Structures are given as C-alpha cells and as structure tokens.
Amino acid sequence: MTDLLIAPPPGTPACGPPVRDPDSGWVVTRHADVCAVLTDPAFQVPVADAGPAGTLAWLRSTVSRFSAPQRHPDRRAIGVAVLAALDPDELRTAAARLTHQVLDGAGDRLEVMSALARRGPLRVLAIRLGLADPDAAVPAVTAVAAAWHPGAEGPRIAAADRAVTALLAMLPPSAPDVAANRLGLLVQACDATAGLIGAAVRHGLGTPPAVSTAALLAEVLRLDPPVRGTRRVATASVRLAGRHLAAGDPVLLRFDAANRDPAVVADPDRLLPGRTGLPVTFGAGPRGCPGERHALALAGGVVEVLRHRCRLVPGPADHEPHPLLRVPTRLEVEVR
C-alpha cells in the first residue's frame, strides 16, 4: 500500500492560470502562483471586524491570523513565543500516550474522529497552554472553531461567544492580546489537526512499518490537505501570471490544487511517502503557520500508535460540509 492512486477530493480545481470566479474572486491553483501570492506584500489577509471584548468577533480581530499588517508582527510574536516553550517531541510523546490509553479502553473497535482526532491533540495542547480545565476546553474550542470562518450562522456564533468567555476564564491572567493569541493557537489546531489525522487514517494505516509516520503525514498533507485553501486581498494593482488584478480584488489560493501541480510533482495523484519538498498546506511567507512542527508532532503521536495497533474498517468517507476544510465525519478502526 505504498503505491496508491488517490484521486483529487471532490471540488479540487485543476491547475492552471489564475481565473476569475464570480463567487470567490480570483482563484489561484498553480504551485508557483500560490507561493508568489503568499510571499508578496501586495496581497494581504482579509482583516476581521472588531467586536465586544470576550466574543468571537473580538477573538478573531485580536489573533494574528486575521490582523492588519501593522498589528500582525507583534501579535504573531506572542504565538511564536508560546510555541517556543513547547517541545514538539514532548507533544508527540504525550499524544501517543493518550492514544494508547484510549485504545486500551476501547474494546474491539473505535471511532477515531470523535474519540481521538478531535479530542486528543486539543487536550494535550490545552494542558500545556495552561488552561485550568482541559477536558472542558476541548468542546469549547470545537465550538469556536465551528464559527471561526466567515459564513457561520447565528446559533453557531452565539455558541462560540459563550465558548470564548468560558475559555478566557480557564486561562491564567494575562493581557488581552496574549490571551487571545494563546486561544488562537488552540482554535487553529482544532480542525486542521483532526483533518490531518483523519486523512492519515484513511490513506495510511496499511503502509508498511518501514515508512516513517513523518513521511506519511507529509504525503497525506499533499494529497488530502485538511486546509484546502486560504484567502487574500490585493491591496494594489498587481500582475500575477499574466493576469491583471485590481486593488481590492479577492483572491482564493487553492492548496489542494497546488499540491498536485504536475509542474512540480511527478505522478501527482500517487501516494509516495518520502518525496522531497514540502506541500504548501502550511502556507509560506510572513503569514506561514508558526505551529507547523507542533501540529505535525501532535498528529504524528496519534497516527504512529494507530498504525501499530489498528486497522481501518472499510466504509463511506463522508466529510464535514465546508468549502475550505476537509475533515472526515467518521472513521472506524479495529483495535488489535
């Protein structure tokens, strides 16, 4: 099972020059073009609107992820400092230990997404970020993540507002920017880490032990990324791959397409752990994900144990409805 063909997930666009979509604005699919946008200061992340303190809107407007360029460096530095105090190897060990504990009490079968993928990494991270009640933090972070991206409906926003209030009460006293960016690390890890674990379980439990879990995760990130794309806005008139973009034009970068770009990846639909180069899923440039090593460590601790102790139960591969996230709803394994 080291030489599988994995078709592009439904909705993955083909690689080609930037095209204008009536709903998304400019859609960018080629690897070189995606990297160019990520590293060009003429393209910026859409800034979140502010809101009352302690609400979802306040959290989104205060984290570095959705901050304006002049606020982003200081807020990003908060998250980088927090992550610098966390040892990825220790995170991996803790996630593996928790996975063993869950499997030991699971009986013959386990539903991975609810029992592990959505709980284990968040609990491990919440403990190390100093939240007073890690078990209560997990559903609270999940509620915030469910309304994190634009388009969430009123009930989800209300639930997220309550969850933000609860999470802030669990944190040690700190300045608002510090508290927000600590919580932002948890929210950013929620769906992305769960989706990566789910994809690795779907595609990789049968890979031989000689294939390292790190190599497996890198290839799964390329072929079935949990974050399928990200948005930018052109802040000035600019040319991209022969196209003219006006100031204010929205841009959608499709990681799922860029990761299969035949110009940079040979045989792009084939699962071949150990390829050189990294997928673009974690971004690049000044907005690249600062927690890449930590996310891979948390997912790796879970997946490593599952590879040794479990076998995937065949079944439908449904995913949660979201235009830019890909997270399985249910994956069952047999415990050996």
C-alpha positions in Angstrom: 0.0 0.0 0.0 2.9 2.4 -0.6 1.9 2.9 -4.2 -1.8 4.0 -4.1 -3.6 6.3 -6.5 -5.6 8.9 -4.6 -8.0 10.9 -6.8 -8.3 14.6 -6.1 -11.1 15.2 -3.5 -14.4 16.5 -5.0 -14.2 20.1 -5.8 -10.5 20.3 -6.3 -9.8 22.6 -9.3 -7.3 21.7 -11.9 -4.0 23.6 -12.1 -3.9 26.5 -14.5 -3.5 30.2 -14.8 -5.5 32.4 -12.3 -9.2 32.6 -13.2 -11.9 35.0 -12.0 -14.8 33.3 -10.3 -18.0 35.3 -9.7 -18.2 34.0 -6.1 -14.6 33.7 -5.0 -12.8 36.4 -7.0 -9.5 35.2 -8.5 -8.8 31.5 -8.0 -5.1 30.6 -7.9 -4.2 27.0 -8.4 -0.6 26.6 -9.7 2.1 26.0 -7.1 4.3 28.8 -8.3 1.4 31.3 -8.3 0.2 30.3 -4.9 3.7 30.7 -3.4 4.1 34.1 -5.2 0.9 35.4 -3.6 1.8 34.1 -0.1 5.1 35.9 -0.2 4.1 39.2 -2.0 3.2 42.0 0.4 0.7 43.3 -2.2 -1.6 40.5 -1.1 -2.9 40.6 2.5 -5.2 38.5 4.7 -8.7 39.9 4.9 -8.8 41.7 8.3 -11.5 40.6 10.8 -14.0 43.2 12.1 -13.7 44.0 15.8 -16.3 43.1 18.4 -17.1 43.4 22.1 -14.4 42.0 24.4 -14.7 38.3 25.1 -16.7 37.5 22.0 -15.9 35.5 18.9 -15.6 38.7 16.9 -13.2 40.1 19.4 -11.1 36.9 19.3 -10.9 36.9 15.5 -9.9 40.5 15.4 -7.2 40.1 18.0 -5.4 37.0 16.8 -2.5 37.4 14.4 -4.2 35.3 11.8 -6.8 38.0 10.9 -4.8 41.1 12.0 -3.9 44.0 9.7 -0.3 44.2 8.6 0.7 46.8 11.2 -0.6 44.7 14.0 0.4 41.3 12.7 4.1 41.1 13.7 3.6 41.9 17.4 0.7 39.5 17.7 2.4 36.8 15.8 5.4 37.2 18.1 3.1 36.3 21.0 2.2 32.9 19.4 5.8 32.2 18.4 7.0 32.8 22.0 4.3 30.5 23.3 5.2 27.8 20.8 8.9 28.2 21.5 8.3 27.0 25.1 6.6 23.7 23.8 8.9 20.8 22.8 7.4 19.1 19.7 9.0 15.8 20.8 7.2 16.0 24.2 3.9 16.8 22.4 4.3 13.8 20.2 5.0 11.6 23.2 2.1 12.9 25.2 -0.3 12.5 22.2 0.9 8.9 21.7 0.5 8.1 25.4 -3.1 9.4 25.4 -3.8 7.4 22.2 -2.6 4.2 23.9 -4.9 5.0 26.9 -7.9 5.5 24.6 -7.2 2.3 22.7 -6.7 0.3 25.9 -10.3 1.1 26.9 -11.9 0.9 23.5 -12.6 -2.7 23.1 -12.5 -4.2 19.6 -13.5 -1.1 17.7 -13.1 2.7 17.9 -14.5 5.7 16.1 -11.3 7.7 15.6 -12.7 11.2 14.8 -14.7 11.7 17.9 -12.6 9.7 20.3 -9.1 10.8 19.3 -8.7 13.1 16.3 -11.0 15.8 17.7 -10.0 15.4 21.4 -6.5 14.1 21.9 -4.4 16.8 20.3 -6.5 19.6 21.8 -6.4 18.2 25.3 -2.6 17.8 25.1 -2.2 21.3 23.8 -4.7 22.8 26.3 -2.8 21.3 29.2 0.5 22.8 28.0 -1.1 26.2 27.4 -2.2 26.4 31.0 -5.9 26.0 30.7 -7.4 25.2 34.1 -9.9 22.6 32.8 -8.5 20.8 29.6 -11.5 18.5 29.4 -14.0 21.4 29.3 -11.7 23.3 26.9 -11.9 20.7 24.2 -15.7 21.2 23.4 -15.3 24.9 23.9 -12.5 25.2 21.4 -14.5 23.0 19.0 -17.5 25.4 19.3 -15.3 28.4 18.5 -13.7 26.5 15.5 -17.1 25.8 14.1 -17.8 29.5 13.7 -14.2 30.6 13.0 -14.5 31.2 9.3 -16.8 33.7 7.6 -20.3 32.5 6.8 -21.2 31.0 10.2 -24.8 31.3 11.1 -26.3 33.0 14.2 -26.6 29.9 16.5 -23.0 28.9 15.9 -21.8 32.4 16.6 -23.8 32.6 19.8 -22.3 29.2 20.9 -18.8 30.4 20.0 -19.3 33.6 22.0 -20.2 31.6 25.1 -17.2 29.3 24.5 -14.8 32.2 24.2 -16.0 33.5 27.6 -15.5 30.1 29.1 -12.0 29.6 27.6 -10.8 33.0 28.8 -11.9 32.1 32.3 -9.7 29.0 32.1 -6.6 30.9 31.2 -4.1 32.4 33.7 -4.5 36.2 33.9 -2.7 37.9 31.0 -3.1 40.9 28.7 -5.9 40.6 26.2 -3.6 40.2 23.2 -1.7 37.4 24.9 -4.9 35.6 26.0 -6.4 35.9 22.5 -3.4 34.6 20.7 -3.0 31.6 23.1 -6.6 30.7 22.4 -5.9 31.3 18.7 -3.3 28.5 18.7 -5.9 26.1 20.0 -8.6 27.1 17.5 -6.2 27.0 14.6 -5.1 23.5 15.6 -8.7 22.1 16.0 -10.0 21.3 12.6 -6.6 21.2 10.8 -5.1 18.6 13.1 -8.2 16.5 13.2 -8.4 16.6 9.5 -4.8 15.5 9.1 -5.2 12.6 11.5 -8.4 11.5 9.7 -6.7 11.7 6.2 -3.7 9.7 7.5 -6.1 7.0 8.9 -8.0 6.8 5.7 -5.0 6.6 3.4 -2.1 5.4 5.6 -2.9 2.7 8.2 -1.9 0.0 5.8 1.5 1.4 4.9 4.5 -0.8 5.9 6.3 0.0 9.2 9.4 1.0 7.2 7.5 4.1 6.0 8.0 6.7 8.7 5.0 8.4 10.1 6.6 11.8 9.3 6.9 10.9 5.6 3.3 9.5 5.6 1.9 12.7 7.1 3.8 14.9 4.6 2.4 13.0 1.6 -1.1 12.9 3.1 -0.9 16.7 3.6 -0.1 17.0 -0.1 -2.8 14.7 -1.4 -5.7 15.3 1.0 -4.9 18.5 2.9 -7.2 19.4 5.8 -7.0 23.1 4.9 -7.8 23.2 1.2 -7.2 26.9 0.6 -6.8 30.4 2.1 -7.9 33.9 1.2 -6.1 37.1 0.3 -7.0 40.5 -1.0 -4.9 42.5 -3.5 -4.0 45.8 -1.8 -2.7 47.4 -5.0 -2.9 47.0 -8.8 -0.7 44.0 -9.5 0.1 41.4 -12.2 0.0 37.7 -11.4 0.9 35.1 -14.0 -0.1 37.4 -16.8 -3.3 38.5 -15.2 -4.1 42.0 -14.0 -5.6 42.2 -10.5 -7.0 45.5 -9.3 -6.7 46.8 -5.7 -9.4 45.2 -3.6 -9.8 42.1 -5.7 -10.3 39.0 -3.5 -8.0 36.0 -4.1 -8.6 32.4 -3.2 -5.4 30.3 -3.0 -6.1 26.6 -3.6 -3.6 24.5 -1.7 -5.3 21.2 -2.8 -4.7 22.0 -6.4 -1.2 23.5 -6.0 0.0 20.4 -4.1 -0.9 18.3 -7.2 0.7 20.7 -9.7 2.3 18.4 -12.3 4.9 21.1 -13.0 6.4 20.5 -9.5 5.2 17.0 -8.6 5.8 13.9 -10.7 2.9 11.5 -10.8 0.9 13.8 -8.5 -2.0 11.5 -7.8 0.1 8.8 -6.4 0.8 8.3 -2.7 4.6 8.1 -2.4 5.8 8.8 1.1 9.3 10.2 1.2 9.0 12.6 -1.7 11.4 15.6 -1.5 10.0 19.0 -0.9 7.1 20.0 1.3 3.4 20.7 0.4 2.3 24.3 0.6 -0.5 23.5 3.0 1.0 25.3 6.0 1.5 28.5 3.9 4.6 30.5 3.4 6.0 34.0 3.9 5.2 36.2 6.9 1.8 34.5 7.4 3.0 31.0 7.2 1.8 28.8 10.1 4.2 29.2 13.1 3.0 25.9 14.6 3.8 23.5 11.8 6.3 21.4 13.8 3.9 21.3 16.7 0.9 20.3 14.6 2.8 17.5 12.9 4.1 16.3 16.3 0.6 16.1 17.8 -0.8 14.4 14.7 2.2 12.1 14.5 1.9 10.9 18.0 -1.7 9.8 17.4 -1.1 8.3 13.9 2.0 6.4 14.9 0.1 4.5 17.6 -2.9 3.9 15.3 -0.6 2.5 12.6 0.8 -0.1 15.0 -2.4 -1.1 16.8 -5.3 -0.6 14.4 -6.8 -1.5 11.0 -9.2 0.7 9.1 -12.8 -0.6 8.8 -14.0 -0.1 5.2 -16.9 2.3 5.0 -18.1 5.6 3.3 -15.7 8.5 3.5 -18.0 11.4 4.4 -16.6 14.8 5.3 -18.0 17.8 7.2 -19.5 20.4 4.9 -17.1 23.3 4.5 -15.7 24.9 1.3 -12.1 25.1 2.5 -11.8 22.5 5.3 -11.7 18.7 4.8 -12.4 16.8 8.0 -13.9 13.3 8.0 -17.1 12.9 10.0 -16.5 9.3 11.0 -13.7 6.7 10.7 -13.9 3.3 12.4 -10.9 1.1 13.2 -10.4 -2.4 14.5 -8.1 -2.4 17.6 -5.5 -5.2 17.5 
